[in-house]
């Protein structure tokens, strides 16, 4: 099982890295935290990562609890 992680205070901007791993691993679920509350980081690549999830037929789960309001 391969899991790609970024440090808690950095955003996932390297979409091609995500695409490469997703095509190699074929996950059933891809997750993303939109706004990380303690550090205030904001992941802005939701659309692009969602497209990758569709490419590999994975469910795309976005935690946007702190940014939804």
C-alpha positions as semicolon CSV with decimal commas, in nm:
position;residue;x (nm);y (nm);z (nm)
1;X;0,000;0,000;0,000
2;X;0,137;0,338;-0,098
3;X;0,034;0,656;0,079
4;X;0,154;0,997;-0,033
5;X;0,163;1,261;0,236
6;X;0,252;1,626;0,257
7;X;0,365;1,796;0,578
8;X;0,066;1,928;0,774
9;X;0,140;2,291;0,690
10;X;0,198;2,253;0,314
11;X;-0,056;2,234;0,034
12;X;-0,077;1,974;-0,242
13;X;0,035;2,180;-0,539
14;X;0,224;1,910;-0,730
15;X;-0,074;1,779;-0,926
16;X;0,144;1,572;-1,160
17;X;0,293;1,387;-0,861
18;X;-0,058;1,306;-0,743
19;X;-0,162;1,196;-1,094
20;X;0,142;0,969;-1,128
21;X;0,083;0,798;-0,794
22;X;-0,292;0,767;-0,855
23;X;-0,238;0,597;-1,191
24;X;0,021;0,361;-1,041
25;X;-0,174;0,275;-0,727
26;X;-0,538;0,298;-0,851
27;X;-0,686;0,405;-0,514
28;X;-1,054;0,365;-0,436
29;X;-1,049;0,691;-0,236
30;X;-0,853;1,017;-0,263
31;X;-0,884;1,261;0,026
32;X;-0,796;1,627;0,060
33;X;-0,827;1,879;0,342
34;X;-0,937;2,209;0,188
35;X;-0,845;2,436;0,479
36;X;-0,618;2,314;0,757
37;X;-0,733;2,511;1,062
38;X;-0,422;2,532;1,288
39;X;-0,188;2,652;1,013
40;X;-0,446;2,826;0,795
41;X;-0,318;2,657;0,480
42;X;-0,562;2,636;0,190
43;X;-0,548;2,367;-0,080
44;X;-0,652;2,535;-0,405
45;X;-0,613;2,239;-0,641
46;X;-0,950;2,075;-0,564
47;X;-1,070;2,083;-0,925
48;X;-0,747;1,933;-1,061
49;X;-0,727;1,659;-0,797
50;X;-1,096;1,582;-0,847
51;X;-1,023;1,529;-1,217
52;X;-0,748;1,284;-1,124
53;X;-0,994;1,096;-0,902
54;X;-1,229;1,065;-1,201
55;X;-0,941;0,943;-1,421
56;X;-0,875;0,651;-1,185
57;X;-1,241;0,597;-1,089
58;X;-1,181;0,688;-0,723
59;X;-1,416;0,854;-0,478
60;X;-1,291;1,206;-0,397
61;X;-1,347;1,317;-0,037
62;X;-1,280;1,680;0,055
63;X;-1,284;1,786;0,421
64;X;-1,401;2,146;0,410
65;X;-1,545;2,180;0,759
66;X;-1,340;2,486;0,854
67;X;-1,374;2,657;0,515
68;X;-1,739;2,576;0,445
69;X;-1,872;2,853;0,666
